[in-house]
Amino acid sequence: MAPRVYGLVLRVLRDRAQSEEVAQEVMVEVWRSAARYEPGRGSGLAWVLTIAHRRAIDRVRSAQAGLDREERVARMETHRPYDEVSELVEDRLERERLRRCLERLTPLQHESLTFAYYGGYSYREVAELVRAPLATVKTRMRDGLIRLRDCLGVDR
């Protein structure tokens, strides 16, 4: 009986791994619910194949519902309405404000922060580049970041 159950499920699902899983579930269900079988309503094979077909259809519907759900979420995430022009203007104004605040830093703070942020250098690497002690570079950068924070009006 198992090969016929598997064959039916495979025709519905078209995936061997899932078909094996569903066929096994069907056989376990048949074993557990054998007492519910009524010979007067049809053959045992028809009863088992009906269970198998229903279980396979349930799996297809479940998979489709999952795909539909993922598609809905993806559509919601990609189609966010926004005003492209205002986004560009805000970005440009923010960059200009940052540029003005960077100009207010001391040359040493500006240089150290530029190496660290734009160059991706560590404290130690910045210290080597500017030929200054590590503690001095850390202090410069901390003070520079505090001045930037205050200039930009960032809340703590």
N, C-alpha and C positions, 0 to 999 in steps of 0.2 A: 504494500500500500504506500510506503514511503516514497518510492520512485515516482508514482503517479501524482502524489501530493507535491513533490518537488517540481515536477514537470509543469504542473498547472501554475504554481507560484512563480516559476521562472518565466513563463509566458507573460504573466502580468507585470512582474517587476523588471525583467530584463537585466538583472544584476545577480550574478552567481552568489556572492557573499550574502547579500540580503535575502536571497531566495533560500539559501541553506538555513539562515537564522529563522526566517518565518516558518519554513517547513518543520523545523525542530519545535518551534512554539506550538504549531498546529498539532503535532504528534503528542506533545505533552498535554495539551488541552483535551485531545480525544481520550487519552488515557485517564485523565482526571474526571472527565464528564461522561464517560461511557454509560453510566446509569441513566442518563437523560435520553439516550437514543431510543426511539420508538419505531420498531420494525414495521408497524402498520403505515407509517408515513413515507416509507421509501427504503431503498437498500442502504446498507451500512456504508458502502463506498460513496454513494451519493451524499450521504450525511457528512462524511469526512471531507469530501471535495468541496462541499458548500462552505464548511468551516474554513477550509484553506483559501477558497476564493475570497471570502469576506475579509479574512485576515490580510491577504495580499492587497486588496483594495484599500483597506484601512491604512496600510503602510504607504501606499502611493499618495493617498490624501494627506497623510501626516507630513510626508516629504514636501508635497506641493504647498501646504500651508506654511511650512518653514521657509521655503523659497520666497513665497509671497510676502511674508513678514520681513525677511531680510531686504527684499526689494523696496518695500515701503520705507524702511528705515534709511536705506541708501538714498532714496529719492529725497527724503526730508533733509538729509545732511548736505546734499549737493545743490539743492535749489533754494538756498537762502537768499531772499531778496535783499539787496543792499544797493546803495547809491555809489557806483564806482567813482564818480567824479568827486564826491565828498570824501571818500576814502583816500583818494590820491591827494587831495588838498590837506586833509588832516595829517597824512604821513609827511608831506612836504613841510608843513608848519612845525611838526614835532622834530623833524631833522634839523630845521633852522634853529629852533629853540635850543636843541642839544648843542649845535655848533657854537651858538653864542655863549652857552654855559661853559663849554670846553675852553673857549678863548679867555675866560675869566680865571682859569687855573694858572698856577705858576708854570713856567716852561718845563720845570722838572716833573711836576705832577702830570702835566699833559703828555709828556714823552713817555713816562712810565705806564700810565693808563692806556695810551695808544698801543704800546708794545703788547701789553697784557690782553687787551680786548680785541683789537684788530689783528694782532699777530698771533694770538693764542699762546703766548709765552707764559711760563710759570714765574713766580717771584724770583727764584734763583736765576733763571735765564734772563729776566729783565735786569737783575743786578749785574750780571756779567756784561750785558749789552751796554748799560749806561756807566759801567765801571764804578759802582758804588756798593757800599756794604749792604748785605741783605736786609738788616734791620732798618736801615735808612730808606730803602726802596719800599718796604712794607709800610712804613710810616707815611711816606709820600703818597702812596696809593690810597691808604685809608683816609688820609686828610683830603685828598682829591675827590674820593667818592662821597665823603660827607659834604663837601662844597657843591658837588654836582647834585646831590639829593636836595640840598637846600635851595639851590638855584632852580631846579626843575619843579620844586614844590611837591615832592613825593612824600606821602604820609608814611610814618614809620610803622 
